Amino acid sequence: MSEKDAKLAAENQQLQTLIQHLNLSEEPINQITVYDEVKVQNETTEQTADTNAGLLPDKKTIGRLRHYQRLACCFGILCVILLLGIIAVCVFCKYTAQEVHAETHTATCVKPQRYLELVLIITIKHRQWKACQHGWEHNEASCYAYNNPDLAHRKTWEEAREDCRGKGSNLAVAHNQQQKKAISFYSFGNSGSNGYWIGLRVEDGRWKLVDGNELTDNSWIAYPTVGHCVISVQCQGWKSVSCDAKQRWICKKSTLSV
């Protein structure tokens, strides 16, 4: 073997030794790389878990949130109830004012005291139980219907009485001052010889009520005249007129039984 070939063989041997050395060291390098990747992943997982733990509320916080939600819900319901109550009061006041205006608009004379009494009666009427049918006014233990048609549909005393009987009632009568006041209280829009028929007329020279009783207080009406009946005129009391005159009329009956 020449010197040149020996030199090439020696270089080749060194090269083989280097390659073998590189092959032996490759596995530890790979293991170190895998270890570093796993370590990084573990650290990332731990950091994520810590972050989520900081974001998620604990049980006490959840309980407090639910408690506040319930309080907010109850407060909202109370506000709605309060608002509905205010609306109801406003509607009632407006309706009462309109009714008072309607009742007093056609009156020939309404004194301030009577106006206040009217407001009180209407207020009480809306608060009490419905003792009377629709269209009837409740006063004590009786119901009153005040019939106020136009001039062409007004009736004589007998016709008015028949109309009341058809409604299961009779012309209104009074046995005391309170009942007399109830009859005349709503006698609006009348004056002079125009008023509302009531259940009182002359029979056998005496004033007699439709319920069969005689008038006990003669100061309420003038001396009886044959063929006369009684009308109620607001602010003027009771008046004696011909039973054939055309007038408005007031019906009366007992309250509804429970």
C-alpha positions as CSV (number, residue, x, y, z in Angstrom):
1,M,0.0,0.0,0.0
2,S,1.3,3.4,-1.0
3,E,1.7,6.2,1.4
4,K,-1.2,8.0,-0.4
5,D,-3.5,5.1,0.1
6,A,-2.6,4.8,3.7
7,K,-3.4,8.4,4.3
8,L,-6.8,8.0,2.6
9,A,-7.6,4.9,4.7
10,A,-6.7,6.8,7.9
11,E,-9.0,9.8,7.0
12,N,-11.7,7.3,6.1
13,Q,-11.4,5.7,9.5
14,Q,-11.6,9.0,11.3
15,L,-14.7,9.9,9.3
16,Q,-16.4,6.6,10.3
17,T,-15.5,7.2,14.0
18,L,-17.0,10.7,13.8
19,I,-20.2,9.4,12.2
20,Q,-20.5,6.7,14.8
21,H,-20.0,9.3,17.6
22,L,-22.8,11.5,16.1
23,N,-25.2,8.5,15.9
24,L,-24.7,7.7,19.6
25,S,-25.3,11.3,20.7
26,E,-28.6,11.8,18.7
27,E,-30.9,9.9,21.2
28,P,-30.0,12.0,24.3
29,I,-30.5,15.2,22.2
30,N,-34.0,14.0,21.2
31,Q,-34.8,13.1,24.8
32,I,-33.8,16.5,26.0
33,T,-35.9,18.2,23.3
34,V,-39.0,16.1,24.2
35,Y,-38.5,16.8,27.9
36,D,-38.4,20.6,27.3
37,E,-41.6,20.4,25.2
38,V,-43.5,18.5,27.9
39,K,-42.3,20.9,30.5
40,V,-43.4,23.9,28.5
41,Q,-46.9,22.3,28.0
42,N,-47.2,21.6,31.7
43,E,-46.3,25.1,32.6
44,T,-48.9,26.5,30.1
45,T,-51.6,24.2,31.5
46,E,-50.8,25.3,35.0
47,Q,-51.0,29.0,34.0
48,T,-54.3,28.4,32.2
49,A,-55.7,26.7,35.2
50,D,-54.6,29.5,37.5
51,T,-56.2,32.0,35.1
52,N,-59.5,30.2,35.0
53,A,-59.5,29.8,38.7
54,G,-59.2,33.6,39.0
55,L,-62.0,34.2,36.5
56,L,-64.5,31.6,37.9
57,P,-66.5,32.9,40.9
58,D,-66.6,30.8,44.1
59,K,-69.8,29.6,45.7
60,K,-70.1,32.6,48.1
61,T,-69.9,35.0,45.1
62,I,-72.6,33.0,43.2
63,G,-74.8,33.1,46.3
64,R,-74.5,36.8,46.7
65,L,-75.3,37.4,43.0
66,R,-78.4,35.3,43.3
67,H,-79.5,37.2,46.4
68,Y,-79.0,40.5,44.6
69,Q,-81.0,39.3,41.7
70,R,-83.9,38.3,44.0
71,L,-83.8,41.7,45.6
72,A,-83.8,43.5,42.3
73,C,-86.8,41.4,41.1
74,C,-88.8,42.1,44.3
75,F,-88.0,45.9,44.0
76,G,-89.1,45.8,40.3
77,I,-92.4,44.2,41.3
78,L,-93.0,46.7,44.1
79,C,-92.4,49.6,41.6
80,V,-94.9,48.1,39.2
81,I,-97.6,47.7,41.9
82,L,-96.9,51.3,43.1
83,L,-97.3,52.6,39.5
84,L,-100.5,50.7,39.0
85,G,-101.8,52.1,42.3
86,I,-101.0,55.7,41.3
87,I,-102.7,55.2,37.9
88,A,-105.8,53.8,39.6
89,V,-106.0,56.7,42.0
90,C,-105.6,59.2,39.1
91,V,-108.3,57.5,37.1
92,F,-110.6,57.4,40.1
93,C,-110.1,61.1,40.9
94,K,-110.6,62.1,37.2
95,Y,-113.8,59.9,37.0
96,T,-115.2,61.4,40.3
97,A,-114.5,64.9,39.1
98,Q,-116.2,64.3,35.8
99,E,-119.2,62.7,37.6
100,V,-119.5,65.6,40.0
101,H,-119.3,68.0,37.1
102,A,-122.0,66.1,35.2
103,E,-124.3,66.0,38.3
104,T,-123.9,69.7,39.0
105,H,-123.8,71.0,35.4
106,T,-127.6,71.0,35.0
107,A,-128.4,72.0,38.5
108,T,-130.3,75.3,39.0
109,C,-128.7,75.9,42.3
110,V,-126.0,74.0,44.1
111,K,-124.7,75.4,47.3
112,P,-121.1,74.8,48.3
113,Q,-122.1,72.6,51.2
114,R,-124.2,70.5,48.8
115,Y,-121.3,70.3,46.4
116,L,-119.1,68.8,49.1
117,E,-121.8,66.4,50.1
118,L,-122.2,65.3,46.5
119,V,-118.4,64.6,46.2
120,L,-118.6,62.6,49.5
121,I,-121.6,60.6,48.3
122,I,-120.1,59.8,44.9
123,T,-116.8,58.7,46.6
124,I,-118.6,56.5,49.1
125,K,-120.7,55.1,46.3
126,H,-117.7,53.8,44.4
127,R,-116.1,52.3,47.5
128,Q,-119.2,50.4,48.7
129,W,-120.4,47.0,47.5
130,K,-122.9,47.1,44.6
131,A,-126.2,47.1,46.5
132,C,-128.1,48.4,43.5
133,Q,-128.4,47.6,39.9
134,H,-126.7,49.6,37.2
135,G,-128.4,52.9,36.8
136,W,-129.7,53.0,40.3
137,E,-128.3,55.2,43.1
138,H,-127.7,53.7,46.6
139,N,-128.8,55.6,49.7
140,E,-129.2,53.8,53.1
141,A,-131.3,50.7,52.5
142,S,-132.9,51.9,49.2
143,C,-132.1,52.3,45.5
144,Y,-133.2,55.3,43.6
145,A,-133.7,55.7,39.8
146,Y,-133.8,59.3,38.6
147,N,-135.6,59.4,35.3
148,N,-134.8,62.6,33.4
149,P,-136.1,62.2,29.8
150,D,-136.6,65.0,27.3
151,L,-139.8,67.0,27.3
152,A,-141.5,64.8,24.7
153,H,-141.1,61.6,26.8
154,R,-142.0,63.0,30.3
155,K,-145.0,61.3,32.0
156,T,-148.1,62.0,34.1
157,W,-148.1,60.8,37.7
158,E,-150.0,57.6,36.8
159,E,-147.7,56.9,33.8
160,A,-144.6,57.5,35.9
161,R,-145.9,55.1,38.6
162,E,-146.5,52.4,36.0
163,D,-143.0,52.9,34.7
164,C,-141.6,52.3,38.2
165,R,-143.8,49.2,38.7
166,G,-142.4,47.8,35.4
167,K,-138.9,48.1,37.0
168,G,-140.0,46.2,40.2
169,S,-140.2,49.4,42.2
170,N,-142.6,52.3,42.9
171,L,-142.5,56.1,43.0
172,A,-140.2,57.3,45.7
173,V,-141.6,58.0,49.2
174,A,-140.1,59.6,52.3
175,H,-140.8,58.9,55.9
176,N,-138.1,61.0,57.4
177,Q,-135.8,63.9,56.6
178,Q,-133.0,61.7,55.4
179,Q,-135.2,60.0,52.9
180,K,-136.7,63.4,51.8
181,K,-133.2,64.7,51.3
182,A,-132.2,61.7,49.3
183,I,-135.2,62.3,47.0
184,S,-134.5,66.0,46.4
185,F,-130.7,65.7,46.3
186,Y,-130.5,64.5,42.7
187,S,-133.5,66.6,41.4
188,F,-131.3,68.5,39.0
189,G,-132.4,70.7,36.1
190,N,-135.8,71.7,37.4
191,S,-137.5,74.8,38.8
192,G,-140.9,76.4,39.3
193,S,-143.5,73.8,38.4
194,N,-141.1,71.4,36.8
195,G,-139.7,68.7,39.0
196,Y,-139.7,64.9,39.7
197,W,-142.8,63.0,40.5
198,I,-142.7,61.2,43.9
199,G,-145.1,58.7,45.5
200,L,-147.5,61.2,47.1
201,R,-150.9,62.4,46.0
202,V,-154.3,63.5,47.4
203,E,-156.8,60.8,48.2
204,D,-160.0,61.5,50.1
205,G,-158.8,65.0,50.9
206,R,-155.5,63.9,52.4
207,W,-152.0,63.5,51.3
208,K,-151.3,59.7,51.0
209,L,-148.1,57.8,50.1
210,V,-148.1,55.0,47.5
211,D,-147.1,52.6,50.2
212,G,-150.5,53.1,51.9
213,N,-149.3,55.4,54.7
214,E,-150.4,59.0,55.3
215,L,-148.0,61.9,55.3
216,T,-147.0,62.5,59.0
217,D,-145.3,65.9,58.6
218,N,-147.7,68.4,56.9
219,S,-145.0,71.1,56.8
220,W,-143.4,69.3,53.9
221,I,-146.2,70.2,51.5
222,A,-149.1,72.7,51.1
223,Y,-152.7,71.9,51.9
224,P,-154.0,69.1,49.8
225,T,-155.9,69.9,46.6
226,V,-158.1,67.4,44.8
227,G,-156.4,66.0,41.7
228,H,-152.9,67.1,42.8
229,C,-149.7,65.1,43.2
230,V,-146.3,66.1,44.5
231,I,-143.1,66.9,42.6
232,S,-139.6,67.4,44.2
233,V,-137.8,70.5,43.1
234,Q,-134.2,71.0,44.2
235,C,-133.6,74.0,46.4
236,Q,-137.3,74.6,46.7
237,G,-138.6,71.4,48.3
238,W,-141.9,69.7,47.4
239,K,-144.7,71.3,45.4
240,S,-148.3,70.4,44.7
241,V,-149.2,70.3,41.0
242,S,-151.8,68.6,38.8
243,C,-151.3,64.9,38.4
244,D,-151.9,65.2,34.7
245,A,-148.8,67.4,34.2
246,K,-145.8,65.9,32.3
247,Q,-142.9,65.6,34.7
248,R,-139.7,63.7,35.3
249,W,-140.0,61.0,38.0
250,I,-138.0,59.1,40.7
251,C,-138.4,55.4,41.4
252,K,-137.4,53.6,44.6
253,K,-136.9,50.0,45.7
254,S,-135.0,48.1,48.4
255,T,-131.4,47.2,47.9
256,L,-130.4,43.8,46.5
257,S,-130.3,41.0,49.1
258,V,-126.9,39.2,49.6
